[in-house]
Amino acid sequence: MKKVIAVLLALSMVFAMAACGATPADNGGEAAEAKTYEFTMASSDATGTVIGLVGEKFVELADQYSDGRIKITFHQDATLGNELENIQQIKMGEIDIAHFGDNFGSQIATGIDPTLVPFIFKSADDVKAVYADEKLGKAIADAAKSSANVYLIGTQNRTPRLLTASKEIKTPAELTGLKIRVPEIESWVTVWNSMGAMCTVVAWAETYSALQTGVVDAQENPIDNICANSIYDVNKYIMNTEHMIGLHHWCINCDVFDAMDPADQEILLKALKEADDWGDAELDAMAVENKKKAADNGATFIDVDKDEWAKAAQAGIEKALENFSQEAKDYISAYLGN
């Protein structure tokens, strides 16, 4: 995994340096005064989630390694807006750094990043390999720059996404007619609807009340999000579907990154990599703790046959991939051994 991360970060630096096109003047041989930076960073996830803790660690390490020259103000809990709003903000330079979940693939690298299609990938390493791939990884990086004016500078593991519902759901056949909340991601709607569910797009901030009032019967999220938002209060059943092994994506505005001295770019990337590594190491233990918390609050975990669910999703997966680039289709075909 470390090798994959190293390749990913190296690619990020290559794309970033290529975009810079110039280096600071040597100032006549004299050492230039070190720059200072004040960055605004946003996350729509709740304080206390893994990504929030990683962001806090990133802020701390960037400050430490830069001797206080890189200051990052971290806004969590969607205080600066939801992910879709953050995408527009970072594109326009209203914020400098942000973390995006699956909206990175759906809204930034639209139709190119296949990692957001459910029931395909089996591990975080497999997902990270997509971004390190010479052909597909470059296509994703190019799309990120052209569509949102961002560089992907780091990835953070997530616990697998699980289905929660107001009733036990053991098999895919039991999805028929189930009203499930999903974010505004086309491939998710396509796949879940193909399995018989009835998808309803609801903002994450409104999901608890939607479940509470019966607007929807179910939702799906990683266990830390489920616990941070007390979803177990309104959905007592948690199915161990692990239907999606996703990542968090740390992005920075291209103009902001390009304006940094190369040495300071390296400091920023080093701080983020160490924060991500720390988060990855803590993830399993935190998942165990969160599952215990959910169980202690009345949730019942239901084991399912994941291969059966993946098979039931195949028609939806094929339909979703019709809208993806040829690079993405070729990659998935090779990955699945088709």
N, C-alpha and C positions, 0 to 999 in steps of 0.2 A: 504494500500500500504506500509506503514511504517513497518508493521509486516513482509510482504514479503521480503522487503529489508533487515530487520534485520536477517531474516532466511538465506537469500542469503549470507550475509557477514559472518554470523556465520559458514556456511558450507565452505566458502572459507578459513576461518581461520583453521577449523578442518583439511581440506585437506592439507593446508600448514604446520600446526604443525606436522601432521602425517609424512609428508615428511622430516621434519627437523630431527626427531629422536634423537635430543640431545639438551641440553641447555648450555649456556656459563658457564664456570667454575666459582666458587664463588670467585676465586682469594684469597683464604685463609681468607675469611670473609671481605676483604677490597673491597670497591666500585671501580669497574673498571672505567677507563676513558671512557667517553661517546664517541661512534663512530661518525664519520662524513661520509656522503655519497654524492656522486655526480652522479646523474642519468641522462641518456639521454632518452627523451621521444619524440615519433613521432606521427604525425597525417597526413593523406593525405587530410583531409578536409580543406577548405579555412578558413583563418583568418576571424573572425566575425561571423562564424556559432555558433550554440549553443554549440556544442562539443568543439570548440576552446575556447569559453569563460569559459566553465567548466574546461578545461585543465589549463587555466591561473589561475583560482581560486584555483585549486588543488595545483599548484606550490606555490602560495602565502600562502595557509594554511599550507602546509607541512613545509615550511620555518618558519612560525610563531610558530607552535606547537612544533617544534624541536629546537627552539631557534637558528635557522640558521644552524643546523647540517645536515638537509636533503635539498640538493640543487638539483633542477630538471631543466634541460635545455630543453625547449619545442620547438620542430621544427614542424611548421605547413606548410600547402600549399604543401604537398608532397615533401618538400625540401630534405628529406632523402629517397624518393622513394614512390611508390604507396603502397597500402595495401598488395598486394601479396609479394612485396619486403620487406616490414616491418615485415611480418610474418617470413620470412627466417632470417632477421636480429635479431629479438628478440629470435628466436630459437637458433641461434649461439652466442648470447650474445653481438652482435655488437650494439644493443640498449637495454635499460633496461625495459622500459615501453612503451606501445603503446595502441592506441584505434583502435578497429576494428568494422566495421559495420557488414553487413551480411556475410562478408567473414569469420567471426568467425565460423559460422555454416557450411559454405560450404567448407572451407579450413582447419579449425582446428578441429572442432568436426564433421567431414564429415560423413554423413549418420546416425548421432545420434541426432543432434539438429534439431527438426522439425520447429523451430520458423521462419526459413527463407523461408518457403513455403508460397507463396501469397494466399490471400483470405481465410485464416483459422481463425486467432485470431482476437478478437474484441476489446481488450484493452491492455494497457501496463501491467496492473496487471496480466492479463491472461498469458502474455508472461513471466513475471518475475517468475510466479508460476512454470514454466517449470524448471528453474534453482534451485528452492527451493525444487522440488520434490525429495523425498528420493531416489528413484530408478533411474529415468531418470536424475536428477540433478547430481548424483554421476557418472553416466556413461559419462555425458558430461565433468565433471571435470577430470575424468580419461583420457578421450580422449585428452583433451587439454594438459595435462601433457605429455602423451606419444607421441603425434604427433608434438607438437610445443614447448614443454618444458616451458609452461606457466601456471600460475594460473589466473583464472578469479577472479579479486578482486573487481569489481564494475560494475554496469550497469547504463546507462543514458537513460532517455526517449528520444524518437524522435517523431517529428510530423509525421503523417501518410504519406505514399508515395502516390503521385498523378501522374496521367498520363498527360503529356503535348504533344501537337501535333500541326501541322501546319493547322489543320482543326478541327471543332467541331466533337466530337465523343460522341454520346448520349447513344448508346446501344452496347452491346458486338458484335452484328452482324456487326457493322461498323468497327470492327478491321480487317476484312478480307483483306489481302494484305497489311496492314499497316506495313511499315518498322520501327521497334522499336528498339532503342538502349537499351541493357541490359548489365550488367557486366557479367563476366565469372562465372555464378552461374547456375548449371545444372537445378535445380528445377524451376528457373525463366524462362529459355528458354523453358522447357517442358510445363509449365502452359500457358505462353503467346502464344506459337505456337499452343497449343491445342484449343485456342480460335480464331484462324484464323490469328493471327499476324505473321509477318515474322521477327524473332529476328536476330539482328546483334550485335555481341559482340564488343564493342568499349570502350577503356579506358576512364575513366571519364575526364581526362585532354584533350581528343580529341573530346569530345561530342559536344561542342559548334560548332566547325568547321564542324563536320559531319552533324549537323542539318542545318547549314548555307549553305552548299554546296549540300544538298539533298541526301547525302549518306544514311541518315535515315530521317524519317518523324516525329518521336516521341521519347520520353524517359520518364522515371518515376523516381521521387525522392521526398524527403520531401521538403516542401516549403522553408525552409532556404537554402538548397542547390540550389534550383531553383533560388532564389534571389541572393545569394552570387556569382553565376556564370552567372547572367543576361540571363538565359535561355529564359525568356519572350521576348527577342529581336528577337529570331529566332523561337520560338513556342508561338504563341499568344493565344492559347487555353489551359486552365488548367482544366482538369476533376477532380472533387472531388470524385475520386474512393475510396480513403482511403483503397486501396487493401492490404496494409501491415502495421501492427503496429509493427515496429521493435525497436530495442534497439542499443545503442552503448555499446561496451564491452571493459572495461579497463583491460588490461592484464599486468602481470609482469613476467619477466624471473624467472623460479623456482630457479635457482642457486643464483640469486641476492637476491631474497626474503628470501631464506633459510639462507643466510649469515648475515642477519640483526638480531640484538638483538630483542627478542620478544617484548620488550617495544616499540622499534622503529617501528616494524611491525604494532603495534596497532596505533601508531601515524600516520603512512602512511595511514592506512585504515580509520581512523577517518577523516583525511583531505579529502580523496577521497569521503567518504560518504557525508560529509557536502557540498562538491562541487557539487556532483550529486544532492543532495536535493535542493540546490540553483538553479541549472539548471532546475530541474523539475518544480520548482515554477515559473520560468521565462518563461517557454516554451510557455504557452498559449498566454501570452501577446506578445511575440516575433512573434508567428505565425500570430496573428492579424496584427501586424505591417508589417510583410513580405507580407501578402496578399494584404494589402493596397498599399505597394510599387509596387507589381506586377501589380495591377490594374491601378495605376497611370502611369505605363509605358506601358499601352496599352493591358494588358492581360485581357482575358475574362474568368471568372470561369463558368464552366458548372456542374450543379448538375445532378447526375445519380442515378438510382435505384441500390444501392449497393447489395441488396439481389439478384437481377437479374444477376449482374456480378458474384457474388460468385457462383450462381447456374451454370452459364455458364463455370465456372472454375473447376467444380467438377471432370470431366473426367481427366483433367490435374493433379489435386491434387492427385487423386488416382494413376495415373501413376508415378508421382514423388515420392510418398511414397513407391513404390515398392522397391526402393533402400535404404530404411532406416532400421534401426535396429528394432527388435521386440519391444523393450522398447518404441521406438518412435511411432511405429504403434499403440501399445496398448494405449498409452497416448492420441494420437489424436482421436482414436476411442471413448474413454471415454469422451473426451472433446466435440466431436461433437454429442455425444449421440447415437452413432451407435451400 
